[in-house]
Amino acid sequence: MVRIDARGMRCPWPAMRLARALRDGADRVAVMADDPAAPAEIAAVAAAAGAEVSIIPDPIAPTFVVTRTPDGNIVFT
């Protein structure tokens, strides 16, 4: 699992780091992010990559675990 500590970074940086990890072939990525816009941005990147997102709650900085689905990329139209 690739771990990304994006605490203190404002969007789009957490999402950009996630996108890079997925492009580099990571099947599972954990992103710690505290920007209020991060959930929507991370969900959009995950959806575009055909991945699922689960959230590990934390009052300071939740962790978003992004897992690529077995059927690979999904194309949204």
RAURVEN-V517998 format. One record per residue. RES is the residue in three letters. PSI is psi as a letter, one per 30 degrees, with the letter a starting at -180 (* if undefined). D_FIRST is the distance of its C-alpha to the first C-alpha in whole Angstrom. Layout:
res->RES psi->PSI d_first->D_FIRST
res->RES psi->PSI d_first->D_FIRST
This chain:
res->MET psi->k d_first->0
res->VAL psi->k d_first->4
res->ARG psi->k d_first->6
res->ILE psi->k d_first->10
res->ASP psi->j d_first->13
res->ALA psi->g d_first->16
res->ARG psi->k d_first->18
res->GLY psi->f d_first->22
res->MET psi->k d_first->21
res->ARG psi->k d_first->23
res->CYS psi->k d_first->22
res->PRO psi->g d_first->22
res->TRP psi->e d_first->19
res->PRO psi->e d_first->16
res->ALA psi->e d_first->17
res->MET psi->e d_first->17
res->ARG psi->e d_first->14
res->LEU psi->e d_first->12
res->ALA psi->e d_first->14
res->ARG psi->e d_first->14
res->ALA psi->e d_first->10
res->LEU psi->e d_first->11
res->ARG psi->e d_first->14
res->ASP psi->g d_first->12
res->GLY psi->g d_first->11
res->ALA psi->k d_first->7
res->ASP psi->f d_first->7
res->ARG psi->k d_first->5
res->VAL psi->k d_first->6
res->ALA psi->k d_first->7
res->VAL psi->j d_first->10
res->MET psi->k d_first->13
res->ALA psi->k d_first->16
res->ASP psi->g d_first->20
res->ASP psi->k d_first->22
res->PRO psi->f d_first->24
res->ALA psi->f d_first->23
res->ALA psi->e d_first->20
res->PRO psi->e d_first->19
res->ALA psi->e d_first->22
res->GLU psi->e d_first->20
res->ILE psi->e d_first->16
res->ALA psi->e d_first->18
res->ALA psi->e d_first->20
res->VAL psi->e d_first->17
res->ALA psi->e d_first->15
res->ALA psi->e d_first->18
res->ALA psi->f d_first->19
res->ALA psi->g d_first->16
res->GLY psi->h d_first->17
res->ALA psi->l d_first->14
res->GLU psi->l d_first->14
res->VAL psi->k d_first->14
res->SER psi->l d_first->14
res->ILE psi->k d_first->15
res->ILE psi->j d_first->15
res->PRO psi->k d_first->18
res->ASP psi->k d_first->19
res->PRO psi->f d_first->23
res->ILE psi->e d_first->22
res->ALA psi->j d_first->19
res->PRO psi->l d_first->17
res->THR psi->k d_first->13
res->PHE psi->j d_first->12
res->VAL psi->j d_first->9
res->VAL psi->k d_first->10
res->THR psi->k d_first->9
res->ARG psi->k d_first->11
res->THR psi->l d_first->14
res->PRO psi->f d_first->16
res->ASP psi->g d_first->19
res->GLY psi->a d_first->17
res->ASN psi->k d_first->19
res->ILE psi->k d_first->21
res->VAL psi->k d_first->24
res->PHE psi->k d_first->26
res->THR psi->* d_first->29
